[in-house]
Amino acid sequence: MDKVIIKNLLARGIIGVNDWERTRAQNILINITLFTDTHRAAETDHINDCADYSKMSKKVLAHAENAKRLTVEALANDLAKLCLEDAHVQKVIVRVEKPGAVRFAESVGVEIERSRDE
């Protein structure tokens, strides 16, 4: 299976359980690996045969910036579902991180893997 990678997509949104996190947008770092078959796209050289990373990035950003989730787990699951709506995507790995959320750590987050057959 081939992979399309979206690396270090930076969103600003409400995420967290603390009162201050519910009122102020913070950075949310998103990494996505889309598992897809690129053979047809490679042959036709046509965007309709691809998992369109530009459209996917826009959908993911819009959701992350507006979802107002409490946990990174819930947001990651939302984003995985969005990715799997694309008929070209068979499996996805989504990593959602909150930079600077924990003292002495660059970031904290969660990485999940979802597939169509789940």
TORMIZA-717296 format. One record per residue: x, y, z of N, C-alpha, C, O in turn; residue in three letters; residue number from 1. Coordinates in Angstrom, 1 decimal, decimal comma, padded with zeros to 4 digits, m for minus. Layout:
BEGIN
n_X_n_Y_n_Z_ca_X_ca_Y_ca_Z_c_X_c_Y_c_Z_o_X_o_Y_o_Z_vexro_marfi
X_Y_Z_X_Y_Z_X_Y_Z_X_Y_Z_ala_NUM .
...
***
This chain:
BEGIN
n_X_n_Y_n_Z_ca_X_ca_Y_ca_Z_c_X_c_Y_c_Z_o_X_o_Y_o_Z_vexro_marfi
000,9_m001,2_000,0_000,0_000,0_000,0_000,9_001,2_000,0_001,9_001,3_000,7_met_1 .
000,5_002,2_m000,8_001,3_003,4_m000,9_000,8_004,4_000,2_m000,2_004,2_000,8_asp_2 .
001,6_005,5_000,4_001,3_006,4_001,4_001,3_007,9_000,9_002,2_008,2_000,1_lys_3 .
000,4_008,7_001,3_000,4_010,1_001,1_000,5_010,7_002,5_m000,2_010,4_003,4_val_4 .
001,5_011,6_002,6_001,9_012,1_003,9_001,6_013,6_004,0_002,0_014,4_003,1_ile_5 .
000,9_014,0_005,1_000,6_015,4_005,4_001,4_015,6_006,7_001,0_015,1_007,7_ile_6 .
002,4_016,4_006,6_003,3_016,6_007,8_003,3_018,0_008,4_003,4_019,0_007,8_lys_7 .
003,1_017,9_009,7_003,1_019,2_010,6_002,2_020,2_010,1_002,5_021,4_010,0_asn_8 .
000,9_019,8_009,9_m000,2_020,8_009,6_m000,5_021,5_010,9_m000,9_020,8_011,9_leu_9 .
m000,4_022,8_010,9_m000,6_023,6_012,2_m002,0_024,2_012,1_m002,3_025,1_011,3_leu_10 .
m002,8_023,9_013,1_m004,2_024,5_013,3_m004,2_025,3_014,6_m003,3_025,1_015,4_ala_11 .
m005,1_026,2_014,7_m005,3_026,9_015,9_m006,8_026,7_016,3_m007,7_027,1_015,6_arg_12 .
m007,0_026,1_017,5_m008,4_025,8_017,9_m008,5_025,6_019,4_m007,5_025,6_020,1_gly_13 .
m009,7_025,4_019,8_m010,0_025,1_021,2_m009,9_023,6_021,4_m010,6_022,8_020,7_ile_14 .
m009,0_023,2_022,3_m008,9_021,8_022,7_m008,3_021,8_024,1_m007,4_022,5_024,5_ile_15 .
m008,9_020,9_024,9_m008,5_020,8_026,3_m009,6_020,8_027,3_m010,7_021,1_027,0_gly_16 .
m009,3_020,3_028,5_m010,3_020,2_029,6_m010,3_021,3_030,6_m011,2_021,5_031,3_val_17 .
m009,2_022,1_030,6_m009,1_023,2_031,6_m009,9_024,4_031,2_m010,0_024,6_030,0_asn_18 .
m010,4_025,1_032,1_m011,2_026,3_031,8_m010,5_027,3_030,8_m011,1_027,7_029,9_asp_19 .
m009,2_027,5_031,1_m008,5_028,5_030,2_m008,4_027,9_028,8_m008,3_028,7_027,8_trp_20 .
m008,3_026,6_028,6_m008,2_026,0_027,3_m009,5_026,1_026,5_m009,5_026,0_025,3_glu_21 .
m010,6_026,3_027,2_m011,9_026,4_026,5_m012,2_027,8_026,0_m013,2_028,0_025,3_arg_22 .
m011,4_028,8_026,4_m011,6_030,2_025,9_m010,6_030,7_025,0_m010,8_031,8_024,4_thr_23 .
m009,5_030,0_024,9_m008,4_030,6_024,1_m007,8_029,5_023,1_m007,5_028,4_023,5_arg_24 .
m007,8_029,9_021,8_m007,3_028,9_020,8_m005,8_028,7_021,1_m005,1_029,5_021,5_ala_25 .
m005,4_027,4_020,8_m004,0_027,1_021,0_m003,6_026,3_019,7_m004,4_025,8_019,0_gln_26 .
m002,3_026,1_019,6_m001,7_025,4_018,5_m002,1_023,9_018,6_m002,0_023,3_019,7_asn_27 .
m002,4_023,3_017,5_m002,7_021,9_017,4_m001,9_021,4_016,2_m002,1_021,9_015,1_ile_28 .
m000,9_020,5_016,4_m000,1_020,0_015,4_m000,6_018,6_014,9_m000,9_017,7_015,7_leu_29 .
m000,8_018,5_013,6_m001,5_017,3_013,0_m000,6_016,7_011,9_000,0_017,4_011,1_ile_30 .
m000,4_015,4_012,0_000,3_014,6_011,0_m000,6_013,5_010,6_m001,2_012,8_011,4_asn_31 .
m000,6_013,3_009,3_m001,5_012,3_008,7_m000,8_011,5_007,7_m000,1_012,0_006,8_ile_32 .
m001,0_010,2_007,7_m000,5_009,3_006,7_m001,7_008,6_006,1_m002,4_007,9_006,8_thr_33 .
m002,0_008,8_004,8_m003,1_008,2_004,1_m002,6_007,0_003,3_m001,6_007,2_002,5_leu_34 .
m003,1_005,9_003,6_m002,7_004,7_002,8_m003,7_004,5_001,6_m004,9_004,4_001,8_phe_35 .
m003,1_004,5_000,5_m003,9_004,5_m000,8_m003,1_003,7_m001,9_m001,9_003,5_m001,7_thr_36 .
m003,8_003,4_m002,9_m003,1_002,8_m004,1_m002,9_003,9_m005,1_m003,9_004,5_m005,6_asp_37 .
m001,6_004,2_m005,4_m001,3_005,3_m006,3_m001,1_004,9_m007,8_m000,8_005,7_m008,6_thr_38 .
m001,3_003,6_m008,0_m001,0_003,1_m009,4_m001,8_003,8_m010,5_m001,2_004,2_m011,5_his_39 .
m003,1_003,9_m010,3_m003,9_004,5_m011,3_m003,5_006,0_m011,5_m003,4_006,5_m012,6_arg_40 .
m003,3_006,7_m010,4_m003,0_008,1_m010,4_m001,6_008,3_m011,1_m001,4_009,2_m011,9_ala_41 .
m000,7_007,4_m010,9_000,6_007,5_m011,6_000,5_007,2_m013,1_001,2_007,9_m013,8_ala_42 .
m000,5_006,4_m013,5_m000,7_006,1_m014,9_m001,4_007,3_m015,6_m001,0_007,7_m016,7_glu_43 .
m002,4_007,8_m015,0_m003,3_008,8_m015,6_m002,8_010,2_m015,4_m003,1_011,1_m016,2_thr_44 .
m002,0_010,4_m014,3_m001,5_011,8_m014,0_m002,7_012,7_m013,8_m002,6_013,9_m014,1_asp_45 .
m003,8_012,2_m013,2_m005,0_013,0_m013,1_m005,4_013,1_m011,6_m005,4_012,1_m010,9_his_46 .
m005,7_014,3_m011,1_m006,0_014,5_m009,7_m007,2_013,7_m009,2_m007,3_013,4_m008,1_ile_47 .
m008,2_013,4_m010,1_m009,3_012,6_m009,7_m009,0_011,2_m009,3_m009,8_010,5_m008,7_asn_48 .
m007,8_010,8_m009,7_m007,4_009,4_m009,3_m006,5_009,4_m008,1_m005,9_008,4_m007,8_asp_49 .
m006,4_010,5_m007,4_m005,5_010,7_m006,3_m006,3_010,9_m005,0_m007,4_011,4_m005,0_cys_50 .
m005,6_010,6_m003,9_m006,1_011,1_m002,6_m005,6_012,5_m002,6_m004,4_012,7_m002,4_ala_51 .
m006,5_013,5_m002,7_m006,1_014,9_m002,9_m005,7_015,5_m001,5_m006,5_015,9_m000,7_asp_52 .
m004,3_015,6_m001,3_m003,8_016,1_000,0_m004,2_017,6_000,2_m004,3_018,0_001,4_tyr_53 .
m004,4_018,3_m000,8_m004,8_019,7_m000,6_m006,2_019,8_m000,1_m006,4_020,5_000,9_ser_54 .
m007,1_019,2_m000,7_m008,5_019,1_m000,2_m008,6_018,5_001,2_m009,3_019,0_002,1_lys_55 .
m007,8_017,5_001,4_m007,8_016,8_002,7_m007,3_017,7_003,8_m007,9_017,8_004,9_met_56 .
m006,2_018,4_003,5_m005,6_019,4_004,5_m006,6_020,4_004,9_m006,7_020,8_006,0_ser_57 .
m007,3_021,0_003,9_m008,3_022,0_004,2_m009,5_021,5_005,0_m009,9_022,2_006,0_lys_58 .
m009,9_020,3_004,8_m011,0_019,7_005,6_m010,5_019,5_007,0_m011,3_019,8_008,0_lys_59 .
m009,3_018,9_007,1_m008,8_018,7_008,5_m008,6_019,9_009,2_m008,9_020,0_010,4_val_60 .
m008,0_021,0_008,6_m007,8_022,2_009,3_m009,1_022,8_009,7_m009,3_023,3_010,9_leu_61 .
m010,1_022,9_008,9_m011,4_023,4_009,2_m012,0_022,7_010,4_m012,5_023,4_011,3_ala_62 .
m011,9_021,4_010,4_m012,5_020,7_011,5_m011,7_020,9_012,8_m012,3_021,2_013,9_his_63 .
m010,4_020,8_012,8_m009,6_021,0_014,0_m009,8_022,4_014,6_m009,8_022,6_015,8_ala_64 .
m010,0_023,4_013,7_m010,1_024,8_014,2_m011,5_025,1_014,7_m011,7_026,1_015,4_glu_65 .
m012,5_024,2_014,4_m013,9_024,5_014,8_m014,5_023,5_015,7_m015,6_023,7_016,3_asn_66 .
m013,9_022,3_015,9_m014,5_021,2_016,7_m014,7_021,5_018,2_m015,6_021,0_018,8_ala_67 .
m013,7_022,2_018,8_m013,7_022,5_020,2_m013,9_021,2_021,0_m014,7_021,1_021,9_lys_68 .
m013,0_020,2_020,7_m013,0_019,0_021,4_m012,3_019,1_022,8_m011,4_020,0_022,9_arg_69 .
m012,6_018,2_023,7_m012,0_018,2_025,0_m010,6_017,5_024,9_m009,7_017,9_025,6_leu_70 .
m010,6_016,4_024,2_m009,4_015,6_024,2_m008,8_015,5_022,8_m009,4_015,6_021,8_thr_71 .
m007,5_015,2_022,8_m006,8_015,0_021,5_m007,2_013,6_020,9_m007,2_013,5_019,7_val_72 .
m007,6_012,7_021,8_m008,1_011,4_021,3_m009,4_011,6_020,5_m009,5_011,0_019,4_glu_73 .
m010,3_012,4_020,9_m011,5_012,6_020,2_m011,3_013,4_018,9_m011,9_013,0_017,9_ala_74 .
m010,4_014,4_018,9_m010,1_015,1_017,7_m009,4_014,2_016,7_m009,7_014,2_015,5_leu_75 .
m008,5_013,4_017,1_m007,8_012,4_016,2_m008,8_011,5_015,6_m008,7_011,2_014,4_ala_76 .
m009,7_011,0_016,4_m010,8_010,1_015,8_m011,6_010,8_014,8_m011,9_010,2_013,7_asn_77 .
m012,0_012,0_015,1_m012,8_012,8_014,1_m012,0_013,0_012,8_m012,6_012,7_011,7_asp_78 .
m010,7_013,3_012,9_m009,9_013,5_011,7_m009,7_012,2_010,9_m009,7_012,2_009,7_leu_79 .
m009,6_011,1_011,6_m009,5_009,8_010,9_m010,7_009,5_010,1_m010,7_009,0_009,0_ala_80 .
m011,9_009,8_010,7_m013,2_009,5_010,0_m013,3_010,4_008,8_m013,7_009,9_007,7_lys_81 .
m012,9_011,7_008,9_m012,9_012,6_007,7_m012,0_012,0_006,6_m012,4_012,1_005,4_leu_82 .
m010,8_011,6_007,0_m009,9_011,0_005,9_m010,5_009,8_005,3_m010,3_009,6_004,0_cys_83 .
m011,2_009,0_006,0_m011,7_007,7_005,4_m013,0_008,0_004,6_m013,4_007,0_003,9_leu_84 .
m013,5_009,2_004,6_m014,6_009,5_003,7_m014,1_009,6_002,3_m014,9_009,4_001,4_glu_85 .
m012,8_009,8_002,1_m012,3_009,8_000,7_m012,2_008,3_000,2_m011,5_007,5_000,8_asp_86 .
m012,8_008,1_m000,9_m012,8_006,7_m001,5_m011,5_006,2_m001,8_m011,3_004,9_m001,8_ala_87 .
m010,5_007,0_m002,0_m009,1_006,6_m002,3_m008,3_006,1_m001,1_m007,3_005,4_m001,2_his_88 .
m008,8_006,5_000,1_m008,1_006,2_001,4_m008,6_004,9_002,0_m009,8_004,7_002,3_val_89 .
m007,7_003,9_002,2_m008,1_002,6_002,7_m007,8_002,5_004,2_m008,5_001,9_005,0_gln_90 .
m006,7_003,3_004,6_m006,3_003,3_006,0_m005,7_004,6_006,3_m005,2_005,3_005,4_lys_91 .
m005,7_005,0_007,6_m005,1_006,3_007,9_m004,4_006,2_009,3_m004,9_005,5_010,2_val_92 .
m003,3_006,9_009,4_m002,7_007,1_010,7_m002,8_008,6_011,0_m002,3_009,4_010,2_ile_93 .
m003,3_009,0_012,1_m003,5_010,4_012,5_m002,8_010,7_013,8_m003,0_009,9_014,8_val_94 .
m001,9_011,7_013,8_m001,2_012,1_015,1_m001,7_013,5_015,4_m001,6_014,4_014,5_arg_95 .
m002,2_013,7_016,6_m002,6_015,1_017,0_m001,8_015,4_018,3_m001,7_014,6_019,2_val_96 .
m001,1_016,6_018,2_m000,3_017,0_019,3_m000,6_018,4_019,8_m001,1_019,2_019,0_glu_97 .
m000,4_018,6_021,1_m000,5_020,0_021,6_000,9_020,4_022,1_001,4_020,0_023,1_lys_98 .
001,5_021,3_021,2_002,8_021,8_021,6_002,8_022,6_022,9_001,9_023,4_023,1_pro_99 .
003,8_022,3_023,7_003,9_023,1_024,9_002,9_022,8_026,0_002,8_023,6_027,0_gly_100 .
002,1_021,8_025,9_001,0_021,5_026,8_001,6_021,0_028,2_000,9_021,2_029,2_ala_101 .
002,7_020,4_028,2_003,3_019,9_029,4_004,7_020,5_029,6_005,5_020,5_028,7_val_102 .
005,0_020,9_030,8_006,2_021,5_031,1_007,4_020,5_030,8_007,3_019,4_031,2_arg_103 .
008,4_021,0_030,2_009,6_020,2_029,8_009,4_019,3_028,7_010,3_018,5_028,4_phe_104 .
008,3_019,3_028,0_008,0_018,5_026,8_007,7_019,4_025,6_007,0_020,4_025,8_ala_105 .
008,3_019,0_024,5_008,0_019,8_023,3_006,5_019,8_022,9_006,0_020,8_022,6_glu_106 .
006,0_018,6_023,1_004,5_018,5_022,8_004,0_017,2_023,4_004,8_016,3_023,8_ser_107 .
002,7_017,0_023,6_002,1_015,8_024,0_001,0_015,5_023,0_000,4_016,4_022,4_val_108 .
000,7_014,2_022,8_m000,4_013,9_021,8_m000,7_012,5_021,8_m000,3_011,7_022,6_gly_109 .
m001,4_012,1_020,7_m001,9_010,8_020,5_m001,8_010,5_019,0_m001,9_011,3_018,2_val_110 .
m001,5_009,2_018,7_m001,5_008,7_017,4_m002,4_007,5_017,3_m002,3_006,6_018,0_glu_111 .
m003,3_007,6_016,3_m004,3_006,5_016,1_m004,2_006,0_014,7_m003,7_006,7_013,8_ile_112 .
m004,6_004,7_014,5_m004,7_004,1_013,2_m006,1_003,6_013,0_m006,6_002,9_013,8_glu_113 .
m006,7_003,9_011,9_m008,0_003,5_011,5_m008,0_003,0_010,1_m007,3_003,5_009,2_arg_114 .
m009,0_002,0_009,8_m009,1_001,6_008,4_m010,6_001,4_008,1_m011,4_001,4_008,9_ser_115 .
m010,8_001,2_006,8_m012,2_001,1_006,3_m012,9_m000,1_006,9_m014,1_000,0_007,1_arg_116 .
m012,2_m001,2_007,1_m012,8_m002,4_007,6_m013,1_m002,5_009,1_m013,5_m003,5_009,6_asp_117 .
m012,9_m001,4_009,8_m013,2_m001,4_011,2_m014,6_m001,0_011,4_m015,1_m000,9_012,6_glu_118 .
***
